[in-house]
Amino acid sequence: MSIKIREAKKEDMNQVLNLIKELAVFEKEPNAVVITSEDLINDGFGDKSLFSCFVAEVDNRIVGMCLGYPRYSTWKGPTMHLEDLIVTKSQRGKGVGYALFSHFIKFSNKKGVRRIEWAVLDWNIDAINFYKSNGATVSREWQIAQMNELAIKNFINKK
Amino acid sequence: MSIKIREAKKEDMNQVLNLIKELAVFEKEPNAVVITSEDLINDGFGDKSLFSCFVAEVDNRIVGMCLGYPRYSTWKGPTMHLEDLIVTKSQRGKGVGYALFSHFIKFSNKKGVRRIEWAVLDWNIDAINFYKSNGATVSREWQIAQMNELAIKNFINKK
């Protein structure tokens, strides 16, 4: 079995969106995905693209993807963030995730960043062990705060 | 006392860096700050700026800052990230932090994002309560994984 990693094209965004939805189900938030493949095409390609996306192919079929973008640390300067690393369920355990992860680390390293960062759910022990075995630290110290659309609206509109 | 929030200028970056270092001491990582005010000037201004920064002035003196940048959610689309919100110790408890936070939320809302996100240390109870009281959710479920320069180098160089 050979795994090919390549830059994603606009035409892949339907399949990429299917992988995103598969991950949302796995992460127990099946209804959280509100973006469309058109959004991904508009946001990810062209001069002002908001992310970089790579797909993994096995037998010319897309079986996984990773997606990331630049961030900024006021301690370290430019960094990279790995937003998603997804391998479709039937193709796990074959090295596809490692190939995608490795590609993203090398891609980020070429940009000269001092840090690569991502988030992982605390119950996803397989993922945590995979990341640790590849040299990442996984910290419980930081908590993630979020305001969604409603919270933003309520904050703006309050007296 | 009047608090003025304004966009940061290049000339402010020395004072902004002092605030960043003050926060690093508070967060128990006094040696973690490797960037310089020149880095902040190069990275934060011009056509390809990597962040937006606002400062808070009291009596024409900078006493706080907030700094953030765009991110991308594969569930929600474009989002904003609040990297730092800092008020110098002697000026806390006077509403400076709220004024900065409020400015950043309004700034982000104008961009039409569906989410604003940031990280907070789990022992920083005052900050967590402040964020919750303003409508944010603070989750323990996500852990932050990082590879620093050495981890990236080791990963790239391993056989």
Interface residues (C-beta under 8 A of the other chain):
Chain A: I20 A24 E29 A32 V33 V34 I35 D39 L40 D43 L50 F51 L67 Y69 P70 R71 Y72 S73 T74 W75 K76 G77 P78 H81 E83 D84 S102 I105 K106 S108 N109 V113 R114 R115 I116 E117 W118 A119 V120 L121 D122 W123 I128 Y131 N134 G135 A136 T137 V138 S139 R140 E141 W142 Q143 I144 A145 Q146 M147 N148 E149 A151 I152 K153 N154 F155 I156
Chain B: I20 A24 E29 A32 V33 V34 I35 D39 L40 D43 L50 F51 L67 Y69 P70 R71 Y72 S73 T74 W75 K76 G77 P78 H81 E83 D84 S102 I105 K106 S108 N109 V113 R114 R115 I116 E117 W118 A119 V120 L121 D122 W123 I128 Y131 N134 G135 A136 T137 V138 S139 R140 E141 W142 Q143 I144 A145 Q146 M147 N148 E149 A151 I152 K153 N154 F155 I156
